[in-house]
Amino acid sequence: MRRRHDKPLGRLLRAAVLSFGFLGCDSGPGDVREWTAADHDPPSPNEGQGGKVAARPVASNETDPGLIELAWQRNCSTCHGRAGRGDGPQGPMVRAPDLTDATWQERVTDAQMAETIRKGKNKMPAFDLPQPVIDGLVKRIRTSRAR
Ligand code: HEC
């Protein structure tokens, strides 16, 4: 036996769930968590990885961290290794220094690092990279500093 008064309620609930699914911007139907402002705020320029990214003009002094990572893996990691410890495939052959070394990091300035990257030094080749990329690579080396 069907109980008649259950039916409209069920339909109403289903309609509510469906419309939520359609109205909630990118959440699939059935995703009924509460809406928060973060769902709609555009991502900040530094949240480049994954998901939807609004195209935004990037100030000339900032460079996408993903791009810096790519530049490192393409140009530097063969000698310096993924993390900069000098353990890339060609590291031992050219005696690439450990760039994470805290003592070295304390002695060297950002400007000196940038200059070595731009002009090269002994077995370290020169890299004709745009200034923001060089700055990004210096920053990456600073972040990799061993504690
Ligand atoms: C062919 C191997 C090789 C590659 C590729 C390479 N390096 Fe080096 N790098 C070296 C060697 C060898 C030294 C040590 C130079 C010296 O002091 O004689 C060095 C030194 C450095 C230093 C320390 C300079 C100083 O002031 O003592 C920095 C910073 C550096 N490299 C950054 C980079 C970055 C960034 C890249 C990629 C854009 C890169 N290197 C690519 C071999 C390499």
Boltz pocket constraint, residues with backbone or C-beta under 6 A from the ligand:
constraints:
  - pocket:
      binder: B
      contacts: [[A, 71], [A, 72], [A, 75], [A, 76], [A, 77], [A, 78], [A, 79], [A, 80], [A, 90], [A, 94], [A, 95], [A, 96], [A, 97], [A, 99], [A, 108], [A, 112], [A, 113], [A, 116], [A, 117], [A, 121], [A, 122], [A, 123], [A, 124], [A, 125], [A, 127], [A, 137], [A, 141]]
      max_distance: 6.0
